[in-house]
Amino acid sequence: MYGVSLGDDGAELRPLETWHAEELLAMFDRGRDHIGRFIGFGSRETDVDSTRALLKRYADKRTEDSGSLHGIWYDGTLVGGVLFRTFDAATGVCEVGCWLEPAAVGKGLVTRAMHVLIDWAVDVRGMHRVEWYAASGNTPSLNVARRLGMRRDGVLRESHLHRGERHDIEIWSLLATEWRTAHSDR
């Protein structure tokens, strides 16, 4: 239906909708081990029906104004995405996140896509605080938070059990005033 250019390399950000189930499943299958190192996102989606159910849950969240999924396409292929895991307009707080298949790593796709999401959340929807949660061992994710200008608020020690291992979860955030100041040249 529509997409937002992420730069001169043809990368594009688009909403992920239920009719993308086969394409999203193919992306999960290509990147399942890489994506699942620190998060469970995509791990239960092993067929078209379960993938469609995930997309439906987020379509419902979009309808309820409480979250949304957005795909990143590169060279015409869905290679990852970004999301509002939570979105609370009443409090002005949202949580963003991402996933990417291995072949798309190192191109700045997540950072560029996140700029679009955060701009919209802050400038259009009036979000005050944008949060990012990541396992302490997930260096690429933490690096995106740094590139976005987020600050580390703290660490939830061994709070996340994933694949039989307890992970420390870092909470990073940025405030609307910080985002606007950093991007006042737009």
C-alpha positions as a Markdown table, in Angstrom:
| # | Residue | x | y | z |
|---|---|---|---|---|
| 1 | Met | 0.0 | 0.0 | 0.0 |
| 2 | Tyr | 2.7 | 2.5 | 1.0 |
| 3 | Gly | 6.3 | 2.7 | 2.1 |
| 4 | Val | 8.8 | 5.1 | 3.5 |
| 5 | Ser | 12.2 | 5.3 | 1.8 |
| 6 | Leu | 15.1 | 4.7 | 4.2 |
| 7 | Gly | 17.7 | 6.1 | 1.9 |
| 8 | Asp | 19.4 | 5.9 | -1.5 |
| 9 | Asp | 19.9 | 2.1 | -1.3 |
| 10 | Gly | 16.3 | 1.3 | -2.0 |
| 11 | Ala | 15.6 | 0.2 | 1.6 |
| 12 | Glu | 12.0 | 0.8 | 2.6 |
| 13 | Leu | 9.8 | 0.8 | 5.8 |
| 14 | Arg | 6.3 | -0.5 | 5.4 |
| 15 | Pro | 3.5 | -1.6 | 7.7 |
| 16 | Leu | 3.5 | -5.4 | 8.3 |
| 17 | Glu | 0.0 | -6.7 | 7.8 |
| 18 | Thr | -1.7 | -10.1 | 8.0 |
| 19 | Trp | -1.3 | -10.7 | 4.3 |
| 20 | His | 2.5 | -10.6 | 4.7 |
| 21 | Ala | 2.4 | -13.9 | 6.7 |
| 22 | Glu | 4.2 | -16.0 | 4.1 |
| 23 | Glu | 6.9 | -13.4 | 3.5 |
| 24 | Leu | 7.4 | -12.9 | 7.3 |
| 25 | Leu | 7.6 | -16.6 | 7.9 |
| 26 | Ala | 10.3 | -16.9 | 5.1 |
| 27 | Met | 12.3 | -14.1 | 6.8 |
| 28 | Phe | 12.0 | -15.8 | 10.2 |
| 29 | Asp | 13.1 | -19.1 | 8.6 |
| 30 | Arg | 16.2 | -17.4 | 7.1 |
| 31 | Gly | 17.1 | -15.7 | 10.4 |
| 32 | Arg | 15.5 | -17.7 | 13.2 |
| 33 | Asp | 18.8 | -18.6 | 15.0 |
| 34 | His | 20.2 | -15.0 | 14.7 |
| 35 | Ile | 17.0 | -13.3 | 15.7 |
| 36 | Gly | 16.3 | -15.7 | 18.6 |
| 37 | Arg | 19.7 | -15.3 | 20.3 |
| 38 | Phe | 18.3 | -12.9 | 22.9 |
| 39 | Ile | 14.6 | -12.7 | 22.2 |
| 40 | Gly | 11.7 | -15.1 | 21.6 |
| 41 | Phe | 10.2 | -12.9 | 18.8 |
| 42 | Gly | 9.4 | -15.2 | 15.9 |
| 43 | Ser | 10.4 | -18.4 | 17.6 |
| 44 | Arg | 6.8 | -19.7 | 17.9 |
| 45 | Glu | 5.9 | -18.7 | 14.3 |
| 46 | Thr | 6.8 | -21.9 | 12.5 |
| 47 | Asp | 4.0 | -22.0 | 9.9 |
| 48 | Val | 1.8 | -19.5 | 8.0 |
| 49 | Asp | -1.1 | -19.8 | 10.4 |
| 50 | Ser | 1.0 | -19.0 | 13.5 |
| 51 | Thr | 2.8 | -16.2 | 11.7 |
| 52 | Arg | -0.6 | -14.8 | 10.6 |
| 53 | Ala | -1.7 | -15.0 | 14.2 |
| 54 | Leu | 1.3 | -12.8 | 15.3 |
| 55 | Leu | 0.5 | -10.3 | 12.6 |
| 56 | Lys | -3.2 | -10.3 | 13.7 |
| 57 | Arg | -2.2 | -9.6 | 17.3 |
| 58 | Tyr | -0.3 | -6.6 | 16.2 |
| 59 | Ala | -3.0 | -5.5 | 13.8 |
| 60 | Asp | -5.3 | -5.6 | 16.9 |
| 61 | Lys | -2.8 | -3.6 | 18.9 |
| 62 | Arg | -2.7 | -1.0 | 16.1 |
| 63 | Thr | -6.5 | -0.8 | 16.2 |
| 64 | Glu | -6.3 | -0.3 | 19.9 |
| 65 | Asp | -3.5 | 2.3 | 19.5 |
| 66 | Ser | -1.2 | 0.2 | 21.7 |
| 67 | Gly | 1.5 | -1.1 | 19.3 |
| 68 | Ser | 2.4 | -1.9 | 15.7 |
| 69 | Leu | 4.8 | -3.9 | 13.5 |
| 70 | His | 6.7 | -2.4 | 10.5 |
| 71 | Gly | 8.8 | -4.3 | 8.0 |
| 72 | Ile | 12.1 | -3.4 | 6.5 |
| 73 | Trp | 12.4 | -4.3 | 2.9 |
| 74 | Tyr | 15.8 | -4.3 | 1.1 |
| 75 | Asp | 16.2 | -5.1 | -2.6 |
| 76 | Gly | 12.5 | -6.0 | -2.5 |
| 77 | Thr | 12.9 | -8.6 | 0.2 |
| 78 | Leu | 11.5 | -8.4 | 3.8 |
| 79 | Val | 14.7 | -8.6 | 5.9 |
| 80 | Gly | 13.6 | -7.4 | 9.3 |
| 81 | Gly | 11.5 | -4.9 | 11.1 |
| 82 | Val | 10.9 | -2.5 | 13.9 |
| 83 | Leu | 8.0 | -2.3 | 16.2 |
| 84 | Phe | 6.2 | -0.4 | 18.9 |
| 85 | Arg | 6.0 | -3.3 | 21.4 |
| 86 | Thr | 3.9 | -1.0 | 23.6 |
| 87 | Phe | 2.4 | 2.4 | 22.8 |
| 88 | Asp | 0.5 | 4.4 | 25.5 |
| 89 | Ala | -0.6 | 7.8 | 24.2 |
| 90 | Ala | -2.3 | 8.7 | 27.5 |
| 91 | Thr | 1.1 | 8.4 | 29.4 |
| 92 | Gly | 3.3 | 9.4 | 26.5 |
| 93 | Val | 5.5 | 6.3 | 26.9 |
| 94 | Cys | 6.2 | 3.7 | 24.2 |
| 95 | Glu | 8.7 | 0.9 | 23.8 |
| 96 | Val | 10.4 | 0.2 | 20.5 |
| 97 | Gly | 12.3 | -2.9 | 19.3 |
| 98 | Cys | 13.7 | -4.5 | 16.3 |
| 99 | Trp | 14.8 | -7.7 | 14.6 |
| 100 | Leu | 16.9 | -8.4 | 11.5 |
| 101 | Glu | 18.0 | -11.4 | 9.5 |
| 102 | Pro | 21.8 | -12.0 | 9.3 |
| 103 | Ala | 22.1 | -11.0 | 5.6 |
| 104 | Ala | 20.8 | -7.5 | 6.4 |
| 105 | Val | 23.1 | -6.7 | 9.3 |
| 106 | Gly | 25.6 | -3.9 | 9.0 |
| 107 | Lys | 23.7 | -1.7 | 6.6 |
| 108 | Gly | 22.2 | 0.7 | 9.2 |
| 109 | Leu | 18.7 | -0.4 | 8.4 |
| 110 | Val | 17.4 | -0.6 | 11.9 |
| 111 | Thr | 18.8 | 2.8 | 12.9 |
| 112 | Arg | 17.3 | 4.4 | 9.8 |
| 113 | Ala | 13.9 | 2.7 | 10.4 |
| 114 | Met | 13.9 | 3.6 | 14.0 |
| 115 | His | 14.4 | 7.3 | 13.1 |
| 116 | Val | 11.2 | 7.2 | 11.2 |
| 117 | Leu | 9.3 | 5.5 | 14.1 |
| 118 | Ile | 10.7 | 7.9 | 16.7 |
| 119 | Asp | 10.1 | 11.0 | 14.6 |
| 120 | Trp | 6.4 | 9.9 | 14.2 |
| 121 | Ala | 6.0 | 9.0 | 17.8 |
| 122 | Val | 7.5 | 12.3 | 19.1 |
| 123 | Asp | 6.4 | 14.8 | 16.4 |
| 124 | Val | 3.0 | 13.4 | 15.4 |
| 125 | Arg | 1.8 | 11.5 | 18.4 |
| 126 | Gly | 3.3 | 13.5 | 21.2 |
| 127 | Met | 5.2 | 10.7 | 22.9 |
| 128 | His | 7.3 | 12.0 | 25.8 |
| 129 | Arg | 9.5 | 8.9 | 26.5 |
| 130 | Val | 10.7 | 6.2 | 24.1 |
| 131 | Glu | 12.1 | 3.1 | 25.7 |
| 132 | Trp | 14.4 | 0.3 | 24.4 |
| 133 | Tyr | 15.0 | -3.0 | 26.3 |
| 134 | Ala | 17.8 | -5.3 | 25.3 |
| 135 | Ala | 19.8 | -8.1 | 26.8 |
| 136 | Ser | 23.3 | -6.9 | 28.1 |
| 137 | Gly | 24.9 | -9.4 | 25.7 |
| 138 | Asn | 23.1 | -8.1 | 22.7 |
| 139 | Thr | 25.8 | -5.6 | 21.6 |
| 140 | Pro | 24.2 | -4.8 | 18.2 |
| 141 | Ser | 20.9 | -3.8 | 19.8 |
| 142 | Leu | 22.7 | -1.7 | 22.5 |
| 143 | Asn | 24.7 | 0.0 | 19.7 |
| 144 | Val | 21.5 | 1.0 | 18.0 |
| 145 | Ala | 20.2 | 2.5 | 21.2 |
| 146 | Arg | 23.5 | 4.5 | 21.5 |
| 147 | Arg | 23.3 | 5.7 | 17.9 |
| 148 | Leu | 19.7 | 6.9 | 18.5 |
| 149 | Gly | 21.0 | 9.0 | 21.4 |
| 150 | Met | 19.4 | 7.0 | 24.1 |
| 151 | Arg | 20.7 | 6.8 | 27.6 |
| 152 | Arg | 21.0 | 3.7 | 29.8 |
| 153 | Asp | 18.5 | 4.0 | 32.7 |
| 154 | Gly | 19.5 | 0.8 | 34.4 |
| 155 | Val | 19.8 | -2.9 | 34.4 |
| 156 | Leu | 17.3 | -5.5 | 35.5 |
| 157 | Arg | 19.8 | -8.2 | 36.6 |
| 158 | Glu | 19.0 | -11.7 | 35.4 |
| 159 | Ser | 15.4 | -10.7 | 34.8 |
| 160 | His | 14.8 | -12.5 | 31.5 |
| 161 | Leu | 14.9 | -16.3 | 31.1 |
| 162 | His | 15.6 | -17.2 | 27.5 |
| 163 | Arg | 16.6 | -20.6 | 26.2 |
| 164 | Gly | 17.4 | -21.7 | 29.7 |
| 165 | Glu | 19.7 | -18.8 | 30.5 |
| 166 | Arg | 19.1 | -15.8 | 32.6 |
| 167 | His | 19.9 | -12.5 | 30.9 |
| 168 | Asp | 20.4 | -9.0 | 32.4 |
| 169 | Ile | 18.1 | -6.6 | 30.6 |
| 170 | Glu | 19.2 | -3.1 | 30.0 |
| 171 | Ile | 16.7 | -0.3 | 29.8 |
| 172 | Trp | 17.5 | 2.6 | 27.6 |
| 173 | Ser | 15.4 | 5.7 | 26.8 |
| 174 | Leu | 15.2 | 9.0 | 25.3 |
| 175 | Leu | 12.9 | 11.9 | 26.0 |
| 176 | Ala | 11.1 | 14.0 | 23.4 |
| 177 | Thr | 13.1 | 17.1 | 24.3 |
| 178 | Glu | 16.4 | 15.2 | 23.8 |
| 179 | Trp | 15.2 | 13.9 | 20.4 |
| 180 | Arg | 14.1 | 17.3 | 19.2 |
| 181 | Thr | 17.3 | 18.9 | 20.3 |
| 182 | Ala | 19.4 | 16.3 | 18.6 |
| 183 | His | 17.4 | 16.5 | 15.4 |
| 184 | Ser | 16.7 | 20.2 | 15.3 |
| 185 | Asp | 18.4 | 20.5 | 11.9 |
| 186 | Arg | 15.6 | 18.6 | 10.1 |
